[in-house]
Amino acid sequence: MERLVRFELLGQEYSFFTGAPEEEVDEVIGLVKGLVGENASGPQGSMAVGKLAVLASLNMASRYVELNRKFDQYREDMDQRLNLLCEEIGRVASVEKEEECG
């Protein structure tokens, strides 16, 4: 069920509707606030809110791309390990079969 979520960021109030669990929404808002805070270059109001939003978005996109690359590498590593494991299982099974027949 969707609900209205309100939060304040850089002195401005924002609201949106979401069906996401409250814990997830809190985590997302915390991440956004943290990234905006990382990109703020001084006292509140010294940089335009729009500029801070763009910088925070670029930061999030950068982290997403890095995470996606790491996941792709993880998937490749797991595929290679799985192939090696299957080959080893096949090798052991054929040796055991030869011993049974031999």
ZAROMI-26547 format. One record per atom (N, C-alpha, C, CB): residue number from 1; residue in one letter; atom name; x, y, z. Coordinates in steps of 0.05 Angstrom, whole numbers. Each point is the difference from the previous one (the first is absolute). Glycine has a CB too. Example, Ala and Ser with C-alpha at 12.3 -4.5 7.8 and 13.67 -1.06 7.14 Angstrom:
<atoms>
+-----+-----+------+--------+--------+--------+
|   n | res | atom |     xx |     yy |     zz |
+-----+-----+------+--------+--------+--------+
|   1 |   A |    N |    264 |   -114 |    156 |
|   1 |   A |   CA |    -18 |     24 |      0 |
|   1 |   A |    C |     18 |     24 |      0 |
|   1 |   A |   CB |    -38 |    -23 |     25 |
|   2 |   S |    N |     31 |     44 |    -39 |
|   2 |   S |   CA |     16 |     24 |      1 |
|   2 |   S |    C |    -15 |     22 |     14 |
|   2 |   S |   CB |     24 |    -13 |    -43 |
+-----+-----+------+--------+--------+--------+
</atoms>
This chain:
<atoms>
+-----+-----+------+--------+--------+--------+
|   n | res | atom |     xx |     yy |     zz |
+-----+-----+------+--------+--------+--------+
|   1 |   M |    N |     17 |    -24 |      0 |
|   1 |   M |   CA |    -17 |     24 |      0 |
|   1 |   M |    C |     18 |     25 |      0 |
|   1 |   M |   CB |    -37 |    -25 |     25 |
|   2 |   E |    N |     31 |     43 |    -43 |
|   2 |   E |   CA |     16 |     24 |     -1 |
|   2 |   E |    C |     -6 |     20 |     22 |
|   2 |   E |   CB |      2 |     -6 |    -49 |
|   3 |   R |    N |     18 |     21 |     57 |
|   3 |   R |   CA |     -4 |     20 |     21 |
|   3 |   R |    C |     17 |     24 |     -8 |
|   3 |   R |   CB |     -9 |    -35 |     36 |
|   4 |   L |    N |      2 |     58 |    -24 |
|   4 |   L |   CA |     14 |     25 |     -5 |
|   4 |   L |    C |     23 |      1 |     19 |
|   4 |   L |   CB |    -42 |     23 |    -16 |
|   5 |   V |    N |     65 |    -16 |      5 |
|   5 |   V |   CA |     25 |      3 |     16 |
|   5 |   V |    C |      8 |     29 |     -3 |
|   5 |   V |   CB |     15 |    -49 |     -5 |
|   6 |   R |    N |     -8 |     62 |     27 |
|   6 |   R |   CA |      9 |     27 |      0 |
|   6 |   R |    C |     27 |      1 |     14 |
|   6 |   R |   CB |    -47 |     19 |      0 |
|   7 |   F |    N |     65 |     -2 |    -11 |
|   7 |   F |   CA |     26 |      4 |     13 |
|   7 |   F |    C |     11 |     27 |     -8 |
|   7 |   F |   CB |      9 |    -49 |     -1 |
|   8 |   E |    N |     10 |     58 |     17 |
|   8 |   E |   CA |     12 |     27 |     -4 |
|   8 |   E |    C |     29 |     -4 |     -9 |
|   8 |   E |   CB |    -31 |     21 |     34 |
|   9 |   L |    N |     39 |     -5 |    -53 |
|   9 |   L |   CA |     27 |     -1 |    -11 |
|   9 |   L |    C |      9 |     28 |     -7 |
|   9 |   L |   CB |     -6 |    -47 |    -17 |
|  10 |   L |    N |     27 |     56 |     29 |
|  10 |   L |   CA |     10 |     27 |     -5 |
|  10 |   L |    C |    -21 |     22 |      4 |
|  10 |   L |   CB |     33 |    -20 |    -31 |
|  11 |   G |    N |    -49 |     16 |     52 |
|  11 |   G |   CA |    -19 |     20 |      7 |
|  11 |   G |    C |    -26 |      0 |    -17 |
|  11 |   G |   CB |     38 |     27 |     15 |
|  12 |   Q |    N |    -40 |    -46 |    -33 |
|  12 |   Q |   CA |    -24 |     -3 |    -17 |
|  12 |   Q |    C |    -14 |    -26 |      6 |
|  12 |   Q |   CB |     22 |     28 |    -36 |
|  13 |   E |    N |    -48 |    -27 |     35 |
|  13 |   E |   CA |    -16 |    -25 |      6 |
|  13 |   E |    C |     -6 |    -13 |    -27 |
|  13 |   E |   CB |    -19 |     20 |     43 |
|  14 |   Y |    N |     22 |    -47 |    -43 |
|  14 |   Y |   CA |     -7 |    -16 |    -23 |
|  14 |   Y |    C |    -19 |    -22 |      9 |
|  14 |   Y |   CB |     45 |      9 |    -21 |
|  15 |   S |    N |    -61 |    -18 |      2 |
|  15 |   S |   CA |    -19 |    -22 |      6 |
|  15 |   S |    C |     -4 |    -17 |    -25 |
|  15 |   S |   CB |    -23 |     28 |     36 |
|  16 |   F |    N |     18 |    -53 |    -31 |
|  16 |   F |   CA |     -6 |    -19 |    -22 |
|  16 |   F |    C |    -16 |    -23 |     11 |
|  16 |   F |   CB |     43 |     13 |    -24 |
|  17 |   F |    N |    -56 |    -27 |      5 |
|  17 |   F |   CA |    -15 |    -24 |      7 |
|  17 |   F |    C |     18 |    -25 |     -6 |
|  17 |   F |   CB |    -45 |     23 |     -9 |
|  18 |   T |    N |     43 |    -43 |     27 |
|  18 |   T |   CA |     15 |    -24 |     -4 |
|  18 |   T |    C |    -13 |    -24 |     13 |
|  18 |   T |   CB |     42 |     27 |     -2 |
|  19 |   G |    N |    -38 |    -50 |     -9 |
|  19 |   G |   CA |     -9 |    -25 |     12 |
|  19 |   G |    C |     23 |    -15 |     13 |
|  19 |   G |   CB |    -37 |     -2 |    -34 |
|  20 |   A |    N |     61 |     14 |     34 |
|  20 |   A |   CA |     23 |    -13 |     11 |
|  20 |   A |    C |     -2 |     -1 |     31 |
|  20 |   A |   CB |     28 |     16 |    -39 |
|  21 |   P |    N |    -15 |    -36 |     51 |
|  21 |   P |   CA |     -1 |     -2 |     29 |
|  21 |   P |    C |     13 |     24 |     13 |
|  21 |   P |   CB |      2 |    -50 |     -4 |
|  22 |   E |    N |    -11 |     57 |     28 |
|  22 |   E |   CA |     10 |     24 |     13 |
|  22 |   E |    C |     30 |     -1 |      4 |
|  22 |   E |   CB |    -44 |      4 |     23 |
|  23 |   E |    N |     55 |    -27 |    -16 |
|  23 |   E |   CA |     29 |     -3 |      4 |
|  23 |   E |    C |     15 |      7 |    -25 |
|  23 |   E |   CB |     -8 |    -35 |     35 |
|  24 |   E |    N |     -2 |     26 |    -58 |
|  24 |   E |   CA |     13 |      6 |    -25 |
|  24 |   E |    C |     -1 |     29 |     -7 |
|  24 |   E |   CB |    -12 |    -46 |    -16 |
|  25 |   V |    N |    -11 |     59 |     20 |
|  25 |   V |   CA |     -3 |     28 |     -5 |
|  25 |   V |    C |     19 |     16 |     18 |
|  25 |   V |   CB |    -49 |     -7 |    -13 |
|  26 |   D |    N |     51 |      0 |     38 |
|  26 |   D |   CA |     18 |     14 |     18 |
|  26 |   D |    C |     29 |     -3 |     -9 |
|  26 |   D |   CB |    -31 |     -8 |     38 |
|  27 |   E |    N |     38 |    -15 |    -48 |
|  27 |   E |   CA |     27 |     -5 |    -10 |
|  27 |   E |    C |      6 |     17 |    -25 |
|  27 |   E |   CB |     -1 |    -47 |     19 |
|  28 |   V |    N |    -19 |     48 |    -37 |
|  28 |   V |   CA |      4 |     16 |    -24 |
|  28 |   V |    C |      2 |     30 |      6 |
|  28 |   V |   CB |    -26 |    -34 |    -25 |
|  29 |   I |    N |      9 |     44 |     42 |
|  29 |   I |   CA |      1 |     28 |      8 |
|  29 |   I |    C |     26 |      6 |     14 |
|  29 |   I |   CB |    -50 |      2 |      4 |
|  30 |   G |    N |     59 |    -20 |     13 |
|  30 |   G |   CA |     26 |      4 |     14 |
|  30 |   G |    C |     23 |      1 |    -20 |
|  30 |   G |   CB |    -19 |    -23 |     40 |
|  31 |   L |    N |     18 |      6 |    -60 |
|  31 |   L |   CA |     21 |      0 |    -20 |
|  31 |   L |    C |      0 |     26 |    -16 |
|  31 |   L |   CB |     -4 |    -50 |     -4 |
|  32 |   V |    N |    -19 |     59 |     -4 |
|  32 |   V |   CA |     -2 |     26 |    -14 |
|  32 |   V |    C |     10 |     23 |     17 |
|  32 |   V |   CB |    -39 |    -18 |    -26 |
|  33 |   K |    N |     31 |     19 |     51 |
|  33 |   K |   CA |      9 |     21 |     17 |
|  33 |   K |    C |     30 |     -1 |      4 |
|  33 |   K |   CB |    -44 |      0 |     23 |
|  34 |   G |    N |     55 |    -24 |    -20 |
|  34 |   G |   CA |     29 |     -3 |      3 |
|  34 |   G |    C |     15 |      9 |    -25 |
|  34 |   G |   CB |     -9 |    -38 |     30 |
|  35 |   L |    N |     -1 |     31 |    -53 |
|  35 |   L |   CA |     14 |      7 |    -25 |
|  35 |   L |    C |     -2 |     30 |     -5 |
|  35 |   L |   CB |    -10 |    -44 |    -19 |
|  36 |   V |    N |    -13 |     56 |     25 |
|  36 |   V |   CA |     -3 |     29 |     -3 |
|  36 |   V |    C |     19 |     14 |     20 |
|  36 |   V |   CB |    -48 |     -5 |    -15 |
|  37 |   G |    N |     50 |     -6 |     39 |
|  37 |   G |   CA |     18 |     11 |     20 |
|  37 |   G |    C |     29 |     -2 |     -9 |
|  37 |   G |   CB |    -32 |    -12 |     36 |
|  38 |   E |    N |     40 |    -10 |    -49 |
|  38 |   E |   CA |     27 |     -3 |    -10 |
|  38 |   E |    C |      7 |     20 |    -21 |
|  38 |   E |   CB |     -3 |    -49 |     10 |
|  39 |   N |    N |    -17 |     57 |    -25 |
|  39 |   N |   CA |      4 |     18 |    -23 |
|  39 |   N |    C |     -4 |     30 |      8 |
|  39 |   N |   CB |    -15 |    -36 |    -30 |
|  40 |   A |    N |      5 |     41 |     53 |
|  40 |   A |   CA |     -3 |     27 |      9 |
|  40 |   A |    C |     27 |     12 |      7 |
|  40 |   A |   CB |    -46 |    -10 |     18 |
|  41 |   S |    N |     52 |     33 |    -28 |
|  41 |   S |   CA |     27 |     11 |      3 |
|  41 |   S |    C |      2 |     22 |     21 |
|  41 |   S |   CB |      7 |    -11 |    -47 |
|  42 |   G |    N |    -25 |     10 |     66 |
|  42 |   G |   CA |      2 |     21 |     21 |
|  42 |   G |    C |    -27 |      2 |     14 |
|  42 |   G |   CB |     35 |     24 |    -26 |
|  43 |   P |    N |    -40 |     -1 |     37 |
|  43 |   P |   CA |    -25 |      4 |     15 |
|  43 |   P |    C |    -24 |     -4 |    -19 |
|  43 |   P |   CB |     23 |     32 |     31 |
|  44 |   Q |    N |    -45 |    -41 |    -19 |
|  44 |   Q |   CA |    -24 |     -5 |    -16 |
|  44 |   Q |    C |     -7 |     25 |    -16 |
|  44 |   Q |   CB |    -16 |    -33 |     35 |
|  45 |   G |    N |      9 |     29 |    -60 |
|  45 |   G |   CA |     -8 |     22 |    -17 |
|  45 |   G |    C |     23 |     12 |    -16 |
|  45 |   G |   CB |    -34 |     10 |     33 |
|  46 |   S |    N |     59 |    -20 |    -29 |
|  46 |   S |   CA |     22 |     12 |    -15 |
|  46 |   S |    C |      1 |    -12 |    -28 |
|  46 |   S |   CB |     25 |      6 |     42 |
|  47 |   M |    N |    -38 |    -28 |    -47 |
|  47 |   M |   CA |     -2 |    -12 |    -27 |
|  47 |   M |    C |    -29 |     -4 |     -7 |
|  47 |   M |   CB |     46 |    -22 |      5 |
|  48 |   A |    N |    -53 |     27 |    -29 |
|  48 |   A |   CA |    -28 |     -3 |     -9 |
|  48 |   A |    C |     -9 |    -29 |      5 |
|  48 |   A |   CB |      6 |     37 |    -35 |
|  49 |   V |    N |    -31 |    -40 |     43 |
|  49 |   V |   CA |    -11 |    -26 |      6 |
|  49 |   V |    C |      1 |    -18 |    -25 |
|  49 |   V |   CB |    -30 |     20 |     36 |
|  50 |   G |    N |     24 |     -8 |    -59 |
|  50 |   G |   CA |      0 |    -16 |    -25 |
|  50 |   G |    C |     28 |    -11 |     -6 |
|  50 |   G |   CB |    -37 |     29 |    -17 |
|  51 |   K |    N |     57 |    -13 |     22 |
|  51 |   K |   CA |     28 |     -8 |     -5 |
|  51 |   K |    C |      7 |    -23 |     20 |
|  51 |   K |   CB |     12 |     47 |    -17 |
|  52 |   L |    N |    -20 |    -44 |     42 |
|  52 |   L |   CA |      5 |    -22 |     19 |
|  52 |   L |    C |    -14 |    -25 |     -8 |
|  52 |   L |   CB |      5 |     34 |     36 |
|  53 |   A |    N |    -29 |    -32 |    -46 |
|  53 |   A |   CA |    -15 |    -23 |     -9 |
|  53 |   A |    C |     14 |    -14 |    -23 |
|  53 |   A |   CB |    -43 |     22 |     15 |
|  54 |   V |    N |     53 |     -7 |    -34 |
|  54 |   V |   CA |     14 |    -11 |    -23 |
|  54 |   V |    C |     25 |    -14 |     10 |
|  54 |   V |   CB |    -19 |     35 |    -31 |
|  55 |   L |    N |     35 |    -22 |     48 |
|  55 |   L |   CA |     24 |    -12 |     10 |
|  55 |   L |    C |     -6 |    -26 |     16 |
|  55 |   L |   CB |     21 |     45 |      2 |
|  56 |   A |    N |    -42 |    -45 |     14 |
|  56 |   A |   CA |     -7 |    -24 |     15 |
|  56 |   A |    C |     -9 |    -22 |    -19 |
|  56 |   A |   CB |    -14 |     29 |     39 |
|  57 |   S |    N |      0 |    -22 |    -60 |
|  57 |   S |   CA |     -9 |    -19 |    -20 |
|  57 |   S |    C |     24 |    -12 |    -15 |
|  57 |   S |   CB |    -43 |     25 |     -6 |
|  58 |   L |    N |     62 |     -9 |     -1 |
|  58 |   L |   CA |     24 |    -10 |    -13 |
|  58 |   L |    C |     15 |    -19 |     19 |
|  58 |   L |   CB |      3 |     42 |    -27 |
|  59 |   N |    N |     -2 |    -35 |     52 |
|  59 |   N |   CA |     14 |    -17 |     20 |
|  59 |   N |    C |    -14 |    -26 |      2 |
|  59 |   N |   CB |     14 |     40 |     25 |
|  60 |   M |    N |    -41 |    -40 |    -24 |
|  60 |   M |   CA |    -16 |    -25 |      2 |
|  60 |   M |    C |      4 |    -17 |    -25 |
|  60 |   M |   CB |    -33 |     23 |     29 |
|  61 |   A |    N |     33 |    -10 |    -52 |
|  61 |   A |   CA |      4 |    -14 |    -26 |
|  61 |   A |    C |     27 |    -13 |     -1 |
|  61 |   A |   CB |    -31 |     32 |    -22 |
|  62 |   S |    N |     51 |    -18 |     32 |
|  62 |   S |   CA |     27 |    -10 |      1 |
|  62 |   S |    C |      2 |    -25 |     18 |
|  62 |   S |   CB |     18 |     46 |     -8 |
|  63 |   R |    N |    -30 |    -45 |     31 |
|  63 |   R |   CA |     -1 |    -23 |     18 |
|  63 |   R |    C |    -15 |    -23 |    -12 |
|  63 |   R |   CB |      3 |     31 |     39 |
|  64 |   Y |    N |    -25 |    -25 |    -53 |
|  64 |   Y |   CA |    -15 |    -21 |    -13 |
|  64 |   Y |    C |     16 |    -14 |    -22 |
|  64 |   Y |   CB |    -42 |     25 |      9 |
|  65 |   V |    N |     56 |    -10 |    -26 |
|  65 |   V |   CA |     16 |    -11 |    -21 |
|  65 |   V |    C |     22 |    -18 |     12 |
|  65 |   V |   CB |    -10 |     40 |    -30 |
|  66 |   E |    N |     23 |    -30 |     51 |
|  66 |   E |   CA |     21 |    -16 |     13 |
|  66 |   E |    C |    -11 |    -26 |     11 |
|  66 |   E |   CB |     25 |     43 |     11 |
|  67 |   L |    N |    -47 |    -41 |      2 |
|  67 |   L |   CA |    -13 |    -24 |     12 |
|  67 |   L |    C |     -8 |    -20 |    -22 |
|  67 |   L |   CB |    -16 |     28 |     39 |
|  68 |   N |    N |      5 |    -17 |    -61 |
|  68 |   N |   CA |     -8 |    -17 |    -22 |
|  68 |   N |    C |     24 |    -14 |    -12 |
|  68 |   N |   CB |    -38 |     31 |     -9 |
|  69 |   R |    N |     60 |    -17 |      6 |
|  69 |   R |   CA |     25 |    -13 |    -11 |
|  69 |   R |    C |     10 |    -22 |     19 |
|  69 |   R |   CB |     12 |     43 |    -23 |
|  70 |   K |    N |    -13 |    -37 |     49 |
|  70 |   K |   CA |      9 |    -20 |     19 |
|  70 |   K |    C |    -18 |    -24 |     -1 |
|  70 |   K |   CB |     19 |     36 |     29 |
|  71 |   F |    N |    -45 |    -32 |    -32 |
|  71 |   F |   CA |    -19 |    -23 |     -1 |
|  71 |   F |    C |      5 |    -16 |    -25 |
|  71 |   F |   CB |    -34 |     26 |     25 |
|  72 |   D |    N |     39 |    -13 |    -48 |
|  72 |   D |   CA |      6 |    -14 |    -25 |
|  72 |   D |    C |     25 |    -17 |      4 |
|  72 |   D |   CB |    -22 |     36 |    -27 |
|  73 |   Q |    N |     42 |    -25 |     39 |
|  73 |   Q |   CA |     25 |    -15 |      5 |
|  73 |   Q |    C |     -5 |    -23 |     19 |
|  73 |   Q |   CB |     27 |     42 |     -7 |
|  74 |   Y |    N |    -43 |    -38 |     27 |
|  74 |   Y |   CA |     -7 |    -22 |     19 |
|  74 |   Y |    C |    -14 |    -22 |    -15 |
|  74 |   Y |   CB |     -4 |     33 |     38 |
|  75 |   R |    N |    -15 |    -26 |    -55 |
|  75 |   R |   CA |    -15 |    -20 |    -15 |
|  75 |   R |    C |     18 |    -16 |    -18 |
|  75 |   R |   CB |    -41 |     30 |      1 |
|  76 |   E |    N |     60 |    -16 |    -15 |
|  76 |   E |   CA |     20 |    -14 |    -17 |
|  76 |   E |    C |     17 |    -19 |     17 |
|  76 |   E |   CB |      1 |     39 |    -31 |
|  77 |   D |    N |      8 |    -30 |     54 |
|  77 |   D |   CA |     16 |    -17 |     17 |
|  77 |   D |    C |    -15 |    -25 |      9 |
|  77 |   D |   CB |     25 |     41 |     16 |
|  78 |   M |    N |    -51 |    -37 |     -8 |
|  78 |   M |   CA |    -16 |    -22 |      9 |
|  78 |   M |    C |     -5 |    -20 |    -23 |
|  78 |   M |   CB |    -22 |     30 |     35 |
|  79 |   D |    N |     17 |    -19 |    -59 |
|  79 |   D |   CA |     -4 |    -18 |    -23 |
|  79 |   D |    C |     25 |    -17 |     -5 |
|  79 |   D |   CB |    -32 |     34 |    -21 |
|  80 |   Q |    N |     56 |    -22 |     22 |
|  80 |   Q |   CA |     25 |    -15 |     -4 |
|  80 |   Q |    C |      3 |    -21 |     22 |
|  80 |   Q |   CB |     21 |     40 |    -22 |
|  81 |   R |    N |    -26 |    -33 |     47 |
|  81 |   R |   CA |      2 |    -19 |     22 |
|  81 |   R |    C |    -19 |    -23 |     -4 |
|  81 |   R |   CB |     15 |     37 |     31 |
|  82 |   L |    N |    -40 |    -30 |    -39 |
|  82 |   L |   CA |    -20 |    -21 |     -4 |
|  82 |   L |    C |      8 |    -19 |    -22 |
|  82 |   L |   CB |    -35 |     32 |     16 |
|  83 |   N |    N |     46 |    -21 |    -38 |
|  83 |   N |   CA |      9 |    -17 |    -22 |
|  83 |   N |    C |     22 |    -18 |      9 |
|  83 |   N |   CB |    -13 |     36 |    -32 |
|  84 |   L |    N |     32 |    -26 |     47 |
|  84 |   L |   CA |     22 |    -16 |     10 |
|  84 |   L |    C |    -10 |    -22 |     19 |
|  84 |   L |   CB |     31 |     39 |     -4 |
|  85 |   L |    N |    -50 |    -32 |     20 |
|  85 |   L |   CA |    -12 |    -20 |     19 |
|  85 |   L |    C |    -15 |    -22 |    -16 |
|  85 |   L |   CB |     -4 |     36 |     35 |
|  86 |   C |    N |    -11 |    -28 |    -55 |
|  86 |   C |   CA |    -14 |    -19 |    -17 |
|  86 |   C |    C |     19 |    -19 |    -14 |
|  86 |   C |   CB |    -37 |     33 |     -6 |
|  87 |   E |    N |     59 |    -22 |     -4 |
|  87 |   E |   CA |     21 |    -16 |    -14 |
|  87 |   E |    C |     12 |    -20 |     20 |
|  87 |   E |   CB |     10 |     38 |    -32 |
|  88 |   E |    N |     -5 |    -29 |     56 |
|  88 |   E |   CA |     12 |    -17 |     20 |
|  88 |   E |    C |    -19 |    -22 |      8 |
|  88 |   E |   CB |     27 |     38 |     17 |
|  89 |   I |    N |    -53 |    -31 |    -13 |
|  89 |   I |   CA |    -20 |    -21 |      6 |
|  89 |   I |    C |     -2 |    -20 |    -22 |
|  89 |   I |   CB |    -25 |     34 |     27 |
|  90 |   G |    N |     25 |    -25 |    -52 |
|  90 |   G |   CA |     -1 |    -18 |    -23 |
|  90 |   G |    C |     25 |    -18 |     -1 |
|  90 |   G |   CB |    -27 |     34 |    -24 |
|  91 |   R |    N |     50 |    -23 |     30 |
|  91 |   R |   CA |     25 |    -16 |      0 |
|  91 |   R |    C |     -1 |    -21 |     21 |
|  91 |   R |   CB |     25 |     39 |    -17 |
|  92 |   V |    N |    -33 |    -32 |     41 |
|  92 |   V |   CA |     -2 |    -19 |     22 |
|  92 |   V |    C |    -21 |    -22 |     -6 |
|  92 |   V |   CB |     15 |     36 |     33 |
|  93 |   A |    N |    -37 |    -28 |    -44 |
|  93 |   A |   CA |    -22 |    -19 |     -6 |
|  93 |   A |    C |     10 |    -20 |    -21 |
|  93 |   A |   CB |    -35 |     35 |     11 |
|  94 |   S |    N |     50 |    -25 |    -31 |
|  94 |   S |   CA |      9 |    -19 |    -21 |
|  94 |   S |    C |     21 |    -19 |     11 |
|  94 |   S |   CB |    -10 |     35 |    -35 |
|  95 |   V |    N |     27 |    -25 |     52 |
|  95 |   V |   CA |     20 |    -18 |     13 |
|  95 |   V |    C |    -14 |    -21 |     17 |
|  95 |   V |   CB |     34 |     38 |      1 |
|  96 |   E |    N |    -54 |    -31 |     14 |
|  96 |   E |   CA |    -14 |    -19 |     17 |
|  96 |   E |    C |    -15 |    -20 |    -18 |
|  96 |   E |   CB |     -5 |     34 |     36 |
|  97 |   K |    N |     -6 |    -25 |    -58 |
|  97 |   K |   CA |    -14 |    -18 |    -18 |
|  97 |   K |    C |     19 |    -21 |    -12 |
|  97 |   K |   CB |    -34 |     36 |    -10 |
|  98 |   E |    N |     58 |    -26 |      2 |
|  98 |   E |   CA |     21 |    -18 |    -11 |
|  98 |   E |    C |      8 |    -21 |     20 |
|  98 |   E |   CB |     16 |     37 |    -29 |
|  99 |   E |    N |    -14 |    -28 |     55 |
|  99 |   E |   CA |      8 |    -19 |     21 |
|  99 |   E |    C |    -21 |    -21 |      4 |
|  99 |   E |   CB |     27 |     36 |     22 |
| 100 |   E |    N |    -53 |    -28 |    -24 |
| 100 |   E |   CA |    -22 |    -20 |      3 |
| 100 |   E |    C |      0 |    -20 |    -22 |
| 100 |   E |   CB |    -27 |     35 |     23 |
| 101 |   C |    N |     32 |    -25 |    -48 |
| 101 |   C |   CA |     -1 |    -18 |    -23 |
| 101 |   C |    C |     26 |    -16 |     -3 |
| 101 |   C |   CB |    -31 |     33 |    -22 |
| 102 |   G |    N |     52 |    -23 |     32 |
| 102 |   G |   CA |     27 |    -11 |     -5 |
| 102 |   G |    C |      6 |    -24 |     14 |
| 102 |   G |   CB |     13 |     42 |     -8 |
+-----+-----+------+--------+--------+--------+
</atoms>
